[in-house]
């Protein structure tokens, strides 16, 4: 998709951090408003909810607007200052350090060959029904709708 085909309305709804200040603001917003519920809802899908208790920090971490260390330190500090549930603090830190940084380490250790691995010998594209079928699970339907609404550029009708 060419940049010229992305609608202006689509750009107005773009809300990922694009600066260090944005990333820090997103981290502070997560800690203030969603961290306490993270442990209970970390893998949940809920009708009408785009993010639930997720931090939404992946993009900022990926482009190095903020470091995993800063994120973990901020969460530990918040846990010391507030009575946050252990499952939320531990669950979030485990996802940042235990999973995210583990996978990052794999990439560093095994690249560039790792990008070409195909352990399942998969070569076919996703079938059209992945995008067009209506799942019978309402939460799955909602998750796909939210994902497509926020991640797929729309084309201009002009």
C-alpha positions, 0 to 999 in steps of 0.5 A, spaced: 500 500 500 502 506 498 502 512 503 498 516 498 492 511 499 492 512 506 486 517 508 487 523 512 482 520 517 486 514 518 492 518 520 488 522 525 487 516 529 494 514 529 496 514 536 502 510 537 508 514 540 513 517 535 517 521 540 521 519 547 516 524 550 510 520 547 513 513 549 514 516 557 507 518 557 504 512 554 508 508 560 506 513 565 499 512 563 499 504 563 502 505 570 497 509 572 491 506 569 492 499 567 498 496 571 493 494 577 489 490 572 494 487 568 495 480 572 487 479 571 486 481 564 493 480 561 491 475 555 483 477 555 479 479 549 473 483 551 467 486 547 468 493 545 475 493 548 481 495 544 487 494 549 484 492 556 490 492 560 495 492 555 501 497 556 501 498 548 509 499 549 511 494 544 512 499 538 516 504 543 520 498 545 522 496 538 524 503 535 528 504 542 524 510 544 524 507 551 528 501 554 526 495 557 530 496 563 526 503 564 520 500 563 521 495 568 524 500 573 518 504 573 514 498 574 518 496 580 518 503 583 510 504 582 509 497 586 514 500 591 509 506 592 503 503 591 499 497 593 499 493 586 497 486 585 503 481 585 500 478 579 500 484 575 507 487 577 510 480 576 506 478 570 508 484 566 515 484 568 515 477 566 512 479 559 518 484 558 524 481 561 522 473 560 519 473 554 520 479 550 528 480 552 528 472 551 526 473 544 530 479 542 536 475 545 534 469 540 534 474 534 541 477 536 544 470 537 541 467 531 540 472 525 541 473 520 539 466 518 534 465 523 529 470 519 529 464 513 528 459 518 521 455 517 520 449 522 513 448 519 515 448 512 509 453 511 509 457 504 502 458 502 499 465 504 493 465 509 487 463 506 482 469 504 477 466 509 482 468 515 480 475 513 473 474 511 470 469 515 466 470 521 468 467 527 463 464 531 467 466 538 464 473 539 471 475 542 475 473 536 470 477 532 471 483 536 479 482 536 479 481 529 475 487 528 479 491 532 486 489 529 484 490 522 481 497 524 487 499 528 493 496 524 490 496 516 491 502 512 484 504 509 484 506 501 482 512 499 475 512 495 478 518 491 
